[in-house]
Amino acid sequence: MAYPRATVKQSDLTKYFKAAQAAGYERPRVVIHPDGRVVIEAVEDEGTAGNPCDVLLK
């Protein structure tokens, strides 16, 4: 059985990432839905929060 054609090409994803970074998103997240929709989300930088138990050790 053959694989289905990709809904989004790698070159398209590269364009999406570069456009999102040019718009000021530091860490864009691209979500590709099975129906072909592409959603670009801004991911908040959580910093180096690490494990919640690290607070107890300080």
C-alpha positions in Angstrom: 0.0 0.0 0.0 1.4 3.4 -0.9 1.7 6.3 1.6 -0.7 9.2 1.1 0.6 12.5 -0.2 1.7 14.9 2.4 -0.8 17.7 3.1 2.1 20.2 3.8 5.5 20.1 2.3 8.7 20.7 4.2 9.4 23.8 2.2 6.0 25.2 3.3 6.8 24.5 6.9 10.2 26.3 6.6 8.3 29.3 5.1 5.8 29.3 8.0 8.6 29.1 10.7 10.6 31.9 9.0 7.5 34.1 8.7 6.5 33.5 12.4 10.0 34.4 13.6 10.0 37.5 11.4 6.7 38.5 13.1 8.4 38.3 16.5 7.5 34.9 17.7 10.5 33.4 19.4 9.3 29.8 19.5 6.4 29.3 17.0 4.5 26.1 17.2 3.0 24.7 14.0 0.1 22.3 14.3 -1.0 20.4 11.2 -4.5 19.0 11.3 -5.6 15.9 9.3 -7.9 17.9 7.2 -4.9 20.1 6.0 -5.4 23.1 8.2 -2.2 24.7 9.5 -2.2 26.6 12.7 0.7 28.7 13.9 0.7 29.3 17.7 2.9 31.5 19.9 4.4 29.4 22.7 5.1 31.3 25.9 8.7 30.7 27.1 8.4 28.9 30.4 12.0 29.6 31.2 13.9 27.1 33.2 11.2 26.3 35.7 12.3 22.6 35.9 10.8 20.4 38.5 8.3 22.0 40.9 10.1 20.2 43.8 13.2 22.3 43.1 11.6 25.1 45.0 11.8 23.0 48.2 15.5 22.4 47.7 16.4 26.1 47.5 
